């Protein structure tokens, strides 16, 4: 299928460029003075976090429109975005402790942003488990849409948690009012990484959407054959 092949090529390009991100980050981007080499995880952790949150926002928006239109394409996209968002959220929860250990002296703390991010991951997992547990397509799409909207509503709390609660997590240095608090040598590497993660999100979602469509087509053919 053309869409599946396109998704695979986009993903391959994204993975190659991701390697380029870390070549640039390690060899051509200055070392941050207070955090040292541990800060290099920033170029993986933060773009993954942004897309973990955006993926859930897209799940929620697609779910809202699905409840009004009952268009299966929206449900299919929501499911694909949730699968990719789960992977990105797992990357965030993996790289965060690796970065935090040398800086905070601990692998994990029940910091507000960390806790909200863990809750987002559990919502993702719950969303996927729900889709796997409900066999009726219409009911599955409807129930998943409600949970997807709940997940979308949780996303703003992740971003605003550093302003709302006492936290060890640093304040935003890029996505904040005013100019980013990074020199261009670091900001350009971060923007490169964000672009690569955008490419990966698109590639993964296109593939998962195409595979879901093919599965539905095969199931429909099987049902016709048994009829």
C-alpha positions, -999 to +999 in steps of 0.1 A: +000+000+000+013+034-010+006+050+024+024+023+043+055+026+021+055+064+024+053+060+062+082+036+062+104+060+042+095+089+064+104+069+095+137+057+080+147+093+071+137+104+106+158+077+123+188+086+102+184+123+111+179+114+148+215+099+147+225+132+131+209+151+161+232+133+185+263+138+164+255+175+164+246+175+201+278+157+212+303+171+188+292+205+177+270+219+206+286+235+236+285+217+270+262+234+295+283+248+323+263+237+354+250+203+342+278+191+320+273+162+296+241+151+313+224+182+297+228+166+263+198+144+271+178+177+267+179+173+229+161+140+231+140+144+263+123+177+255+112+170+219+099+136+229+080+152+257+065+178+234+053+152+210+041+129+237+018+157+248+008+168+212+000+132+203-026+131+231-039+165+220-045+151+185-061+120+200-085+142+220-093+164+190-099+135+167-121+119+194-142+150+198-149+152+160-155+114+159-183+116+185-200+142+162-193+126+128-188+089+135-161+090+108-140+058+112-110+076+098-109+099+129-110+069+152-083+052+132-061+083+134-067+087+172-056+051+177-025+056+156-016+088+174-021+071+208+002+043+199+030+067+188+024+089+218+028+060+242+063+053+227+073+090+230+060+091+266+080+060+275+111+078+260+104+108+283+100+086+314+132+068+305+154+097+297+141+119+325+156+098+353+189+093+335+191+131+332+178+137+367+201+113+386+234+133+382+215+167+386+190+160+414+208+130+430+178+107+426+163+086+398+127+096+406+108+121+428+071+127+430+076+161+414+044+176+400+055+175+363+069+140+366+038+127+383+015+143+357+037+128+329+035+094+345-003+098+347-003+107+310+016+074+302-009+054+323-038+071+303-021+061+271-017+025+283-053+025+295-065+038+261-047+010+243-059-016+267-095-004+263-092-006+225-079-042+228-106-053+253-137-040+235-145-061+204-175-042+190-160-015+167-186+012+174-185+008+212-147+006+211-144+038+192-170+056+214-154+045+247-119+052+235-130+087+223-142+096+258-109+084+274-089+103+247-107+135+255-099+130+292-062+125+282-062+158+262-076+177+292-047+164+313-020+178+289-022+215+300-015+205+336+018+189+326+030+222+310+016+244+337+026+222+367+059+241+371+040+273+376+012+258+398+032+237+422+066+237+440+088+216+418+124+204+413+117+205+375+133+236+359+111+263+344+107+261+306+136+276+287+121+273+252+083+271+253+077+301+275+066+337+272+094+357+257+125+347+239+141+312+246+168+312+273+193+293+251+221+305+230+216+299+193+243+272+192+221+251+216+187+263+203+195+254+167+203+218+178+171+216+198+151+229+168+167+203+146+158+176+171+122+189+173+119+188+135+132+152+135+107+141+162+080+157+141+091+137+111+091+105+133+056+112+146+043+116+110+061+085+098+050+063+127+014+075+126+011+071+088+023+035+092+000+027+121-029+042+103-022+023+071-018-010+090-051-004+109-069+003+076-055-029+060-065-049+091-101-036+088-102-044+051-090-080+058-115-084+086-143-072+063-133-096+035-132-124+061-167-116+073-180-116+037-163-149+031-180-165+061-214-151+053 
